[in-house]
Amino acid sequence: MTDERRRKIVDILNRNDEPITGSELSKKFNISRQVIVQDISVLRAQGMNIMATSNGYYIPKVYEDKRNIRTVACNHKGYESIEEELRIMIDMGAKVLDVIVDHPVYGEIRCPLMINSRYDLEKFIQKVRGAKAEPLASLTDGEHIHTIEVPCDEVYDIIIEKLEEADILVKD
């Protein structure tokens, strides 16, 4: 029964392009969220590439088509700046895939975000404000990099322009 549930969890994650929360999975299987967390840990230990974001779990998809994946270096100065930065990207149709900081001791630290919409952004900002933890970029005085997926190069250029106007873009 446990192995069958884990196979079904993998199947659900493979079928979905958006993250699924532990609470959603626990409701589907009528078990506690803690059991889902344990199942995910076991599946990861077995070699499954299951990522955890603030929006839930997902299995990264390998796309055959050409996706326009770009990076953008930013520096924010507080929670409002975080929201403005992400809103600029989302409103232009970008998907914010992750955040990366270059820590002086630990090197590159990368965390998946998977923010694709205003709804995702609202949920993320609520978690950031409600958490008793600082954003990852606080480790590097606000400097960080986002990996984003954009529909085309023109949209990327507009995002860069808008981030620069908002004094969020890190200039070379």
C-alpha positions in Angstrom: 0.0 0.0 0.0 2.8 2.4 0.9 4.7 1.6 -2.4 1.6 2.0 -4.4 0.9 5.4 -2.8 4.4 6.5 -3.6 4.1 5.3 -7.2 0.8 7.3 -7.5 2.5 10.4 -6.0 5.2 10.2 -8.7 2.5 9.7 -11.3 0.6 12.8 -10.1 3.8 14.9 -10.0 4.8 13.7 -13.5 1.4 14.6 -14.9 1.3 18.2 -13.5 3.3 21.1 -14.8 2.6 23.2 -11.6 3.8 22.3 -8.1 1.4 20.4 -5.8 1.4 21.1 -2.1 1.9 18.4 0.5 -1.6 19.3 1.8 -3.2 18.7 -1.6 -1.5 15.3 -1.8 -2.4 14.4 1.8 -6.1 15.1 0.9 -5.9 12.9 -2.2 -4.7 10.0 -0.2 -6.5 10.7 3.1 -3.3 10.7 5.1 -1.4 13.4 7.0 0.9 15.9 5.4 3.8 14.5 7.5 3.3 11.1 5.8 3.6 12.9 2.4 6.8 14.6 3.5 8.2 11.2 4.5 7.1 9.7 1.2 8.8 12.5 -0.7 12.0 11.9 1.3 12.0 8.2 0.5 11.4 8.9 -3.2 14.2 11.4 -3.2 16.5 8.8 -1.5 15.5 6.4 -4.3 16.8 8.9 -6.9 13.6 10.7 -7.9 14.3 14.3 -8.8 11.5 15.8 -6.8 11.9 19.5 -6.1 10.3 21.4 -3.2 9.2 25.0 -3.6 7.1 27.4 -1.5 4.2 26.4 -3.8 4.7 22.6 -3.4 6.4 19.7 -5.0 7.2 19.1 -8.6 9.3 17.0 -10.9 11.3 19.1 -13.4 10.3 18.4 -17.0 12.8 17.9 -19.8 11.4 19.8 -22.8 12.4 18.9 -26.3 11.4 22.3 -27.7 13.5 25.3 -27.3 12.6 27.3 -24.2 13.9 30.8 -23.8 15.7 30.5 -20.5 17.6 33.7 -19.3 19.1 35.0 -16.1 18.7 38.4 -14.5 20.8 39.9 -11.7 18.9 42.0 -9.2 19.4 43.8 -5.9 16.4 44.5 -3.7 16.2 46.5 -0.5 13.2 45.0 1.3 10.0 43.1 1.0 8.3 45.7 -1.3 11.2 45.6 -3.6 11.0 41.8 -3.8 7.4 42.0 -4.8 8.0 44.8 -7.3 10.9 42.9 -8.9 8.9 39.6 -9.3 5.7 41.5 -10.4 7.7 43.1 -13.2 8.8 39.7 -14.5 5.4 38.0 -14.1 3.4 40.8 -15.6 5.6 40.5 -18.7 4.8 36.8 -19.1 8.0 35.5 -17.5 8.1 32.4 -15.3 10.5 32.9 -12.4 12.1 29.5 -12.1 14.6 30.1 -9.2 16.7 32.4 -7.1 20.5 32.1 -6.8 22.9 33.8 -4.5 26.7 33.6 -4.6 27.7 33.2 -1.0 31.3 34.1 -0.1 31.7 30.9 1.9 29.3 28.3 0.5 29.4 29.3 -3.1 26.2 29.1 -5.3 23.0 28.6 -3.4 20.0 27.9 -5.7 16.4 27.6 -4.6 13.5 26.8 -6.9 10.6 29.3 -6.9 8.3 28.4 -9.8 6.4 31.7 -9.7 4.2 31.8 -12.9 1.3 34.1 -12.0 0.1 36.9 -9.7 -1.6 34.2 -7.6 1.8 32.4 -7.2 3.4 35.7 -6.4 0.8 36.6 -3.7 1.3 33.2 -2.0 5.0 33.6 -2.1 5.0 37.1 -0.6 2.6 36.0 2.1 5.0 33.2 3.0 8.0 35.6 3.0 6.3 38.1 5.2 4.9 35.5 7.5 8.1 33.5 8.0 10.5 34.1 10.8 13.3 33.9 8.2 15.0 36.4 5.9 14.9 36.0 2.1 17.9 34.2 0.6 19.3 37.4 -0.9 19.8 38.8 2.6 22.9 36.6 2.7 24.4 38.7 -0.1 23.1 42.2 0.8 20.2 41.9 -1.6 22.2 40.8 -4.6 20.8 37.7 -6.4 20.1 36.1 -9.7 16.9 34.8 -11.1 16.6 32.2 -13.8 13.5 33.1 -15.8 11.7 31.6 -18.8 10.5 34.3 -21.2 8.3 34.0 -24.3 10.8 35.9 -26.5 13.9 38.0 -26.5 11.9 41.2 -26.9 10.1 40.5 -23.6 13.4 39.8 -21.8 14.7 43.2 -23.1 11.6 45.0 -21.7 12.0 43.2 -18.3 15.6 44.4 -18.2 14.5 47.9 -19.0 11.7 47.9 -16.4 14.0 46.5 -13.7 16.6 49.1 -14.5 14.0 51.9 -14.3 12.9 50.5 -10.8 16.6 50.6 -9.7 16.5 46.8 -9.1 18.8 45.6 -11.9 22.4 45.0 -11.1 24.5 46.6 -13.7 27.7 45.1 -15.0 
